Amino acid sequence: MRDNSVAIVIPAFNESKTITDVICKVQIYGNVIIVDDGSTDSTIDTVKTTSATIISHKKNLGYEAALSTGFEYAFNNGYSYIVTSDADGELDSLAIPEVLKILRKNAMIVVCSRSIKNRIIETIFGALSGMFWGVSDPLCGMKGYSYNLFEKYGFFDRRKMIGTELLACAIRDGIPINEVPIEISKREGGSRYGGGLSSFVKITRTIFLFFLIAYKKRD
């Protein structure tokens, strides 16, 4: 049964081929909020045929900005929990019940861990993060958050860190991090991080900032 205290926030950019199927799979767990990030295909029209709420950026602002928009909307509208996912159908929605189960036990953040990562640099990041903090997949697009975590920091991602800034802050401040394994399917279309060299540079920058934040002295 759908839980009206839960928002499923999904950023989307030109995902008209997969978005309907994704919405159908996740909507049983909560109210779906699609943030269209300036799509040039029929993503918006496709979402309008479903029960999902849609928020649109007039132009493409990036993955982090889309998630931040979804977060602000969800928590400003009284949701207690947010689960983020991706619009390409790669992440298995069957992990969501376990994420919510942990959140309802007063956890503040839950990170899913993919069975297979898309790039070597993601595998390296996961290995380093796992070694230092026991978080094996910081870049996984499916994470769960309580309202209390967002209220504590007042933002989602200010530094364009591919949705990992809140996680790094939580590690820095000693907030327990819970992890849930998740299966994946092969993605259709281009990566949400960009391709080739651009994705490598973006992820490398994120790793640097992640470690910088996580190792800062606690207030």
C-alpha positions in Angstrom: 0.0 0.0 0.0 1.3 3.5 -0.9 2.6 5.5 2.1 1.7 9.2 1.9 4.5 10.1 4.2 7.0 8.9 1.5 8.1 10.8 -1.5 10.0 9.0 -4.3 12.1 11.7 -6.0 13.3 11.0 -9.5 15.3 13.4 -11.6 14.7 12.9 -15.4 16.4 14.3 -18.5 15.2 12.8 -21.8 13.9 9.6 -20.2 10.6 9.2 -22.1 11.4 5.6 -23.0 11.7 4.4 -19.5 10.0 6.8 -17.2 6.5 5.2 -17.3 7.8 1.8 -16.3 9.9 3.3 -13.5 6.9 5.2 -12.1 4.7 2.1 -12.2 7.3 0.1 -10.2 7.9 2.7 -7.5 4.5 4.3 -7.0 3.3 1.5 -4.7 5.8 2.7 -2.1 5.0 6.4 -2.0 4.1 9.5 -3.9 6.3 9.9 -7.0 7.8 13.3 -7.7 9.5 13.6 -11.1 11.8 16.6 -11.6 12.2 17.1 -15.3 15.5 18.8 -15.9 14.8 20.6 -19.2 14.1 17.5 -21.3 13.9 18.1 -25.0 12.0 14.8 -25.8 8.5 13.8 -24.6 9.4 13.1 -21.0 7.0 15.8 -19.6 4.0 14.7 -21.7 4.7 11.0 -20.8 4.8 11.8 -17.1 1.5 13.7 -17.3 -0.2 10.5 -18.3 0.7 9.0 -14.9 -0.2 9.8 -11.3 3.2 11.3 -10.6 3.7 14.9 -9.7 6.0 16.7 -12.1 8.2 19.7 -11.5 10.0 21.2 -14.5 13.2 23.1 -15.0 13.0 25.4 -18.0 16.5 24.4 -18.9 18.9 21.7 -18.0 20.5 22.5 -14.6 22.1 19.1 -13.9 21.5 16.0 -11.8 22.2 17.6 -8.5 20.0 20.6 -9.1 17.1 18.3 -10.1 17.4 16.3 -6.9 17.7 19.5 -4.8 14.4 20.8 -6.4 12.7 17.5 -5.5 13.9 17.6 -2.0 12.8 21.1 -1.3 9.4 20.3 -2.8 8.9 17.1 -0.8 9.9 18.4 2.6 8.0 21.7 2.1 4.9 19.6 1.4 5.1 17.6 4.6 6.8 14.3 3.6 8.7 12.5 6.4 10.9 10.4 4.1 12.4 10.6 0.7 13.8 7.8 -1.4 15.7 8.9 -4.5 15.9 6.8 -7.6 16.9 7.2 -11.3 14.6 7.4 -14.3 16.4 5.0 -16.5 15.2 1.8 -14.9 18.7 0.7 -13.8 17.9 0.5 -10.1 15.7 -2.3 -8.8 12.7 -0.9 -6.9 12.5 -4.0 -4.8 15.1 -2.4 -2.5 12.8 0.4 -1.5 10.8 -1.5 1.2 14.0 -2.3 3.1 15.2 1.3 2.8 11.9 2.5 4.3 12.0 -0.2 7.0 15.3 1.2 8.2 14.2 4.8 7.9 11.2 4.1 10.1 13.5 2.8 12.8 14.7 6.4 13.2 17.6 6.1 10.8 18.5 9.4 9.1 20.1 8.1 5.9 20.2 4.8 4.0 22.5 4.1 1.0 21.9 1.4 -1.5 24.9 -0.6 -2.8 24.8 -1.8 -6.4 25.8 -5.3 -7.3 27.8 -3.9 -10.3 29.1 -0.4 -10.8 29.3 1.2 -14.2 32.8 2.5 -14.2 36.2 1.7 -12.7 36.4 5.1 -11.0 33.1 4.3 -9.2 34.5 1.0 -8.1 37.6 2.8 -6.7 35.5 5.4 -4.9 33.4 2.6 -3.4 36.5 0.7 -2.3 38.0 3.7 -0.6 34.8 4.8 1.0 34.1 1.2 2.2 37.6 1.0 3.7 37.3 4.3 5.6 33.6 4.5 6.5 31.9 1.2 5.6 29.9 2.8 2.7 30.6 0.8 -0.4 28.7 2.8 -3.0 28.4 6.5 -2.4 27.3 7.2 -6.0 24.3 4.9 -6.0 21.3 6.9 -7.2 19.0 5.1 -4.7 19.2 6.5 -1.2 16.8 7.1 1.6 16.6 10.2 3.8 14.5 11.3 6.8 13.2 14.8 7.2 15.4 15.2 10.2 18.6 14.9 8.2 17.5 17.5 5.7 16.3 19.8 8.5 19.7 19.4 10.2 21.7 20.7 7.2 19.1 22.7 5.3 20.3 21.7 1.8 20.8 18.7 -0.4 23.8 19.3 -2.7 25.3 22.7 -2.9 28.7 21.7 -4.4 27.5 19.6 -7.4 28.8 16.4 -5.8 26.5 13.9 -7.7 24.1 13.7 -4.7 26.8 12.7 -2.2 27.2 15.9 -0.2 24.6 15.1 2.5 26.2 11.6 2.9 29.7 13.2 3.4 28.3 15.6 6.0 26.6 12.7 7.8 29.9 10.7 7.9 31.7 13.8 9.2 29.2 14.3 12.0 29.1 10.7 13.1 25.6 9.9 11.9 25.1 6.2 11.4 25.0 5.1 7.7 22.9 2.2 6.8 23.4 0.2 3.6 21.1 -2.0 1.6 22.2 -4.1 -1.4 20.5 -3.5 -4.7 20.4 -5.3 -8.1 20.7 -3.4 -11.3 19.7 -3.7 -14.9 21.7 -2.4 -17.9 21.0 1.3 -18.4 19.5 2.5 -21.7 21.0 5.7 -23.2 23.7 8.0 -21.9 24.9 8.3 -18.3 23.5 10.9 -15.9 27.2 11.9 -15.2 28.1 12.5 -18.8 30.3 10.3 -20.9 34.0 9.5 -21.2 36.4 12.0 -19.9 33.7 14.4 -18.5 32.3 11.7 -16.2 35.8 10.7 -15.0 36.6 14.4 -14.2 33.2 14.9 -12.5 33.5 11.8 -10.3 37.2 12.5 -9.5 36.2 16.0 -8.3 33.4 14.5 -6.2 35.8 12.0 -4.6 38.1 14.9 -3.6 35.3 17.0 -2.1 33.8 14.0 -0.4 37.0 13.2 1.4 37.5 16.8 2.2 34.1 17.2 3.9 34.1 13.8 5.6 37.5 14.5 7.3 36.7 18.1 8.4 36.7 18.6 12.1 33.2 18.3 13.5 31.4 21.4 14.9 
